[in-house]
Amino acid sequence: MRIQLSLILLLSLLAVILMPSVTLAGKDDAGEEIGDSVYVDNKFGFSFEKPATWKFKDIHKNKDVERVLLLQDNPTVPARYTRFRQLFTQPQITVLACEIDQNPKEYMDFLLAEDGKDDLKKKALDKFLLFQQDSKYTFEPQRPRSVKVGGHHGIKIVGKKQYSYQTEETGAMSDYLFGYIYIINAENGLVVMEFVCEREIQEQLEPDFDFLISSFTFTDSDKDSDVKDSDSTEE
């Protein structure tokens, strides 16, 4: 009886000792919102501040490739959408990240290629509005350029995607979604982000997009690998 009691006490003590390490291990993989404006990603070692008129819509935990989604609150809606609000695309910023051993240029080529898929590309094709497939229109990228975000090297792709719709009152109409794709080196992989909005309000939202990018911080910003970025494009 004494042996059984001693064994129970020993197991209880071990559980108490190990509990903090288990909790911290879970936190290391989690994205979390700090206060009302700062997002911290413990798994991939980065953080950023959201623009004032935006909100965190979804924050994903643990091993999800999809890390966080931001939507703009009360965006400016062009007059032609006043009666057809459901056709208006709300401005959004989608942040993905994945453990992957490729530099941004290599992954950009893979991402834009018609063939080949991995977990990160599958998620981008599913979540990025610029990549949404239909029978008529596809993403139209412009020439990419090299950038630095939070001290880390990366690629910025400017592009647009045409869409069309039809109503009884207006007939057939078409326009474009406009946006940016960023592919940035992270501490242990890549961060891939889409900034997207209707073409008509792109200039209005530029300060918001710039604000978020300028607030980006990596915990290892002084350790960006030169080897990993050797194939980056030049501006």
C-alpha positions in Angstrom: 0.0 0.0 0.0 2.8 2.3 0.9 4.6 1.5 -2.4 1.4 2.3 -4.4 1.0 5.6 -2.5 4.6 6.6 -3.1 4.2 5.8 -6.8 1.1 8.0 -7.1 2.9 10.8 -5.3 5.9 10.5 -7.7 3.7 10.5 -10.8 1.8 13.5 -9.5 5.1 15.4 -8.9 6.4 14.5 -12.4 3.1 15.8 -13.9 3.5 19.2 -12.1 7.1 19.5 -13.2 6.4 18.7 -16.9 3.2 20.8 -17.2 5.0 24.2 -17.8 7.1 22.7 -20.6 4.1 21.3 -22.3 2.2 24.6 -22.0 5.2 26.5 -23.5 5.6 24.0 -26.3 2.0 24.7 -27.3 2.5 28.5 -27.1 5.5 28.3 -29.3 3.4 27.2 -32.2 0.5 29.7 -31.6 -0.2 33.0 -33.3 -1.7 35.4 -30.8 -3.1 38.9 -30.7 -1.5 41.3 -28.2 -3.9 43.9 -27.1 -6.0 45.2 -29.9 -3.4 46.0 -32.6 -0.4 43.7 -32.5 -0.1 40.2 -33.9 2.7 38.0 -32.6 3.6 34.7 -34.3 5.6 32.5 -31.9 6.1 29.6 -34.3 7.7 31.7 -37.1 9.2 34.5 -35.0 7.5 37.6 -36.4 5.1 40.3 -35.3 3.3 43.3 -36.9 0.8 46.0 -36.0 -2.4 46.2 -37.9 -3.7 49.5 -39.4 -6.2 51.4 -37.3 -9.2 50.7 -39.5 -8.6 47.0 -39.7 -9.5 44.1 -37.5 -8.2 40.6 -36.9 -10.8 38.3 -38.3 -9.2 34.8 -37.8 -6.1 33.9 -35.9 -5.0 30.4 -36.4 -3.1 28.3 -33.9 -0.4 25.6 -33.8 0.7 24.1 -37.1 -1.8 25.8 -39.5 -0.2 27.2 -42.7 -2.9 29.9 -42.5 -1.7 32.2 -39.7 -4.0 35.2 -39.6 -6.6 37.0 -41.7 -7.3 40.8 -41.4 -10.3 42.6 -42.8 -10.9 46.4 -43.2 -13.7 47.7 -41.1 -16.3 49.9 -43.0 -14.3 50.2 -46.2 -15.2 52.8 -48.8 -17.6 51.2 -51.3 -17.6 52.6 -54.8 -20.9 54.1 -55.9 -21.6 51.4 -58.5 -21.8 48.8 -55.6 -24.2 50.8 -53.5 -27.2 48.6 -54.5 -25.1 45.5 -55.0 -23.0 45.4 -51.9 -22.7 41.6 -52.2 -20.6 42.0 -55.3 -18.0 44.2 -53.5 -14.9 42.6 -52.3 -13.9 43.6 -48.7 -10.2 44.6 -48.5 -8.3 41.8 -46.8 -4.8 40.8 -45.8 -4.0 37.1 -45.6 -0.8 35.8 -43.9 0.5 32.3 -44.5 3.7 30.7 -43.3 5.3 27.3 -43.7 8.5 25.5 -42.8 10.2 25.2 -46.1 13.8 25.2 -47.4 13.5 27.5 -50.4 14.4 31.1 -50.9 11.7 33.6 -51.9 12.7 33.7 -55.6 12.6 29.9 -55.8 9.3 29.7 -54.2 7.8 32.5 -56.3 8.6 30.5 -59.4 7.0 27.5 -57.9 3.9 29.4 -56.7 3.3 31.0 -60.1 3.8 27.8 -62.1 0.8 26.0 -63.3 2.0 22.6 -62.1 3.2 21.3 -58.7 1.7 21.8 -55.3 2.7 21.7 -51.6 0.8 22.6 -48.4 1.7 26.3 -48.7 0.7 26.6 -52.4 -2.5 24.7 -51.8 -3.4 27.1 -49.1 -2.5 30.1 -51.2 -4.6 28.9 -54.1 -7.5 28.4 -51.7 -7.3 31.6 -49.7 -5.7 34.3 -51.9 -8.4 36.2 -53.8 -5.9 37.0 -56.6 -5.4 33.3 -57.2 -9.1 32.3 -57.2 -9.7 30.3 -60.4 -12.6 30.8 -62.8 -13.2 29.9 -66.4 -12.2 33.3 -67.8 -9.6 35.1 -65.8 -6.4 34.4 -63.9 -3.9 36.3 -61.8 -1.9 38.8 -63.9 1.5 39.4 -62.2 3.8 42.2 -63.0 7.6 42.0 -62.8 8.6 41.1 -59.2 11.2 43.0 -57.2 13.3 42.3 -54.2 12.4 43.9 -50.9 13.3 43.8 -47.3 10.6 43.4 -44.7 11.6 43.5 -41.0 15.2 43.1 -42.0 14.5 39.9 -44.0 14.9 39.5 -47.7 11.9 38.8 -49.9 10.0 39.2 -53.1 7.1 41.6 -53.8 4.7 40.8 -56.7 2.3 43.4 -57.9 -0.7 42.1 -59.8 -4.4 42.1 -60.6 -7.2 39.8 -61.5 -10.1 40.6 -63.7 -13.6 39.6 -62.8 -17.0 40.1 -64.3 -20.6 40.1 -63.0 -24.0 40.8 -64.4 -27.2 42.4 -62.9 -30.5 43.1 -64.5 -30.0 46.8 -64.1 -26.4 47.2 -65.2 -26.0 44.3 -67.5 -22.6 42.7 -67.9 -19.7 44.6 -66.2 -16.1 43.8 -65.4 -13.3 45.2 -63.2 -10.2 44.2 -61.4 -9.0 43.2 -58.0 -5.6 44.7 -57.2 -3.0 43.5 -54.8 0.4 42.5 -53.7 2.0 39.1 -52.9 4.9 39.1 -50.5 7.2 36.1 -50.0 9.6 36.7 -47.1 12.3 34.7 -45.4 11.2 33.7 -41.9 13.2 32.2 -39.0 12.4 28.7 -40.0 10.6 28.9 -43.4 8.7 31.5 -45.5 6.0 34.0 -44.8 3.6 34.5 -47.8 1.1 37.4 -47.7 -1.6 38.7 -49.9 -2.9 42.4 -49.7 -5.9 42.7 -51.9 -8.7 45.2 -52.6 -10.9 46.6 -55.4 -9.0 48.5 -58.0 -10.9 51.7 -57.3 -9.8 52.0 -53.7 -6.2 50.8 -54.1 -4.6 54.2 -53.8 -6.7 54.9 -50.7 -5.4 51.8 -49.0 -1.7 52.1 -49.9 -0.9 53.9 -46.6 -2.5 51.0 -44.6 -0.5 48.4 -46.6 2.7 50.3 -46.1 2.0 50.8 -42.4 1.7 47.0 -41.8 4.8 46.2 -43.8 6.9 48.9 -42.1 5.8 47.6 -38.6 6.9 44.0 -39.4 9.5 42.7 -37.0 11.4 39.4 -36.9 12.9 38.1 -33.7 16.1 37.2 -35.6 16.2 40.2 -37.9 20.0 40.3 -37.8 20.4 36.7 -38.8 18.9 36.7 -42.4 20.9 34.3 -44.5 22.8 35.6 -47.5 23.0 32.2 -49.0 19.2 31.7 -48.8 18.7 34.9 -50.7 21.4 34.6 -53.4 18.8 34.2 -56.2 16.6 37.1 -55.2 15.6 39.5 -58.0 17.0 43.0 -58.2 14.8 46.1 -58.1 
